[in-house]
Amino acid sequence: MLALTRKKGESIIVGDNIEVVVLGITGEQVRLGILAPKTVAVHRKEIYEQIRNENKEAMKNVREKIKDLKT
């Protein structure tokens, strides 16, 4: 993991086309802005994991339905 120190208004670049900007800092909370192409999905980690788990569950249901159709 790369650890960086940034101040309000400063940013980092990820790859060639994603910029993460520190918008503000209040106590222990940091507000970030993310500039990325519309083709790049940006999610909070907990939302990403929820989407991934829902997709896995949906695929399991599809596999079960296909299996039922075969019998």
Rosetta constraint file for C-alpha pairs under 8 A:
AtomPair CA 6 CA 10 HARMONIC 5.76 0.50
AtomPair CA 6 CA 11 HARMONIC 6.85 0.50
AtomPair CA 6 CA 22 HARMONIC 7.12 0.50
AtomPair CA 7 CA 22 HARMONIC 6.71 0.50
AtomPair CA 8 CA 21 HARMONIC 7.95 0.50
AtomPair CA 8 CA 22 HARMONIC 5.05 0.50
AtomPair CA 8 CA 23 HARMONIC 5.65 0.50
AtomPair CA 8 CA 24 HARMONIC 5.40 0.50
AtomPair CA 8 CA 25 HARMONIC 6.93 0.50
AtomPair CA 9 CA 21 HARMONIC 6.36 0.50
AtomPair CA 9 CA 22 HARMONIC 5.40 0.50
AtomPair CA 9 CA 23 HARMONIC 5.77 0.50
AtomPair CA 9 CA 24 HARMONIC 7.59 0.50
AtomPair CA 10 CA 21 HARMONIC 5.85 0.50
AtomPair CA 10 CA 22 HARMONIC 5.80 0.50
AtomPair CA 11 CA 19 HARMONIC 6.62 0.50
AtomPair CA 11 CA 20 HARMONIC 5.36 0.50
AtomPair CA 11 CA 21 HARMONIC 4.13 0.50
AtomPair CA 11 CA 22 HARMONIC 6.05 0.50
AtomPair CA 12 CA 19 HARMONIC 5.74 0.50
AtomPair CA 12 CA 20 HARMONIC 5.33 0.50
AtomPair CA 12 CA 21 HARMONIC 6.62 0.50
AtomPair CA 13 CA 17 HARMONIC 7.32 0.50
AtomPair CA 13 CA 18 HARMONIC 5.69 0.50
AtomPair CA 13 CA 19 HARMONIC 4.51 0.50
AtomPair CA 13 CA 20 HARMONIC 6.37 0.50
AtomPair CA 14 CA 18 HARMONIC 5.03 0.50
AtomPair CA 14 CA 19 HARMONIC 6.13 0.50
AtomPair CA 14 CA 20 HARMONIC 7.68 0.50
AtomPair CA 17 CA 35 HARMONIC 7.97 0.50
AtomPair CA 17 CA 36 HARMONIC 6.21 0.50
AtomPair CA 17 CA 37 HARMONIC 7.10 0.50
AtomPair CA 18 CA 34 HARMONIC 7.10 0.50
AtomPair CA 18 CA 35 HARMONIC 5.61 0.50
AtomPair CA 18 CA 36 HARMONIC 4.63 0.50
AtomPair CA 18 CA 37 HARMONIC 7.41 0.50
AtomPair CA 19 CA 34 HARMONIC 5.74 0.50
AtomPair CA 19 CA 35 HARMONIC 5.03 0.50
AtomPair CA 19 CA 36 HARMONIC 6.61 0.50
AtomPair CA 20 CA 32 HARMONIC 6.61 0.50
AtomPair CA 20 CA 33 HARMONIC 5.70 0.50
AtomPair CA 20 CA 34 HARMONIC 4.59 0.50
AtomPair CA 20 CA 35 HARMONIC 6.42 0.50
AtomPair CA 21 CA 32 HARMONIC 5.57 0.50
AtomPair CA 21 CA 33 HARMONIC 4.96 0.50
AtomPair CA 21 CA 34 HARMONIC 6.31 0.50
AtomPair CA 22 CA 30 HARMONIC 7.18 0.50
AtomPair CA 22 CA 31 HARMONIC 6.14 0.50
AtomPair CA 22 CA 32 HARMONIC 4.76 0.50
AtomPair CA 22 CA 33 HARMONIC 6.41 0.50
AtomPair CA 23 CA 30 HARMONIC 7.67 0.50
AtomPair CA 23 CA 31 HARMONIC 5.31 0.50
AtomPair CA 23 CA 32 HARMONIC 5.33 0.50
AtomPair CA 23 CA 33 HARMONIC 6.24 0.50
AtomPair CA 24 CA 30 HARMONIC 5.94 0.50
AtomPair CA 24 CA 31 HARMONIC 5.04 0.50
AtomPair CA 24 CA 32 HARMONIC 7.21 0.50
AtomPair CA 25 CA 29 HARMONIC 5.82 0.50
AtomPair CA 25 CA 30 HARMONIC 4.56 0.50
AtomPair CA 25 CA 31 HARMONIC 6.17 0.50
AtomPair CA 26 CA 30 HARMONIC 6.46 0.50
AtomPair CA 36 CA 40 HARMONIC 6.36 0.50
AtomPair CA 43 CA 47 HARMONIC 6.14 0.50
AtomPair CA 43 CA 48 HARMONIC 5.66 0.50
AtomPair CA 44 CA 48 HARMONIC 6.21 0.50
AtomPair CA 45 CA 49 HARMONIC 6.16 0.50
AtomPair CA 46 CA 50 HARMONIC 6.22 0.50
AtomPair CA 47 CA 51 HARMONIC 6.19 0.50
AtomPair CA 48 CA 52 HARMONIC 6.15 0.50
AtomPair CA 49 CA 53 HARMONIC 6.07 0.50
AtomPair CA 50 CA 54 HARMONIC 6.11 0.50
AtomPair CA 51 CA 55 HARMONIC 6.12 0.50
AtomPair CA 52 CA 56 HARMONIC 6.22 0.50
AtomPair CA 53 CA 57 HARMONIC 6.19 0.50
AtomPair CA 54 CA 58 HARMONIC 6.10 0.50
AtomPair CA 55 CA 59 HARMONIC 6.15 0.50
AtomPair CA 56 CA 60 HARMONIC 6.23 0.50
AtomPair CA 57 CA 61 HARMONIC 6.31 0.50
AtomPair CA 58 CA 62 HARMONIC 6.23 0.50
AtomPair CA 59 CA 63 HARMONIC 6.13 0.50
AtomPair CA 60 CA 64 HARMONIC 6.24 0.50
AtomPair CA 61 CA 65 HARMONIC 6.19 0.50
AtomPair CA 62 CA 66 HARMONIC 6.15 0.50
AtomPair CA 63 CA 67 HARMONIC 6.09 0.50
AtomPair CA 64 CA 68 HARMONIC 6.17 0.50
AtomPair CA 65 CA 69 HARMONIC 6.22 0.50
AtomPair CA 66 CA 70 HARMONIC 6.35 0.50
AtomPair CA 67 CA 71 HARMONIC 6.68 0.50
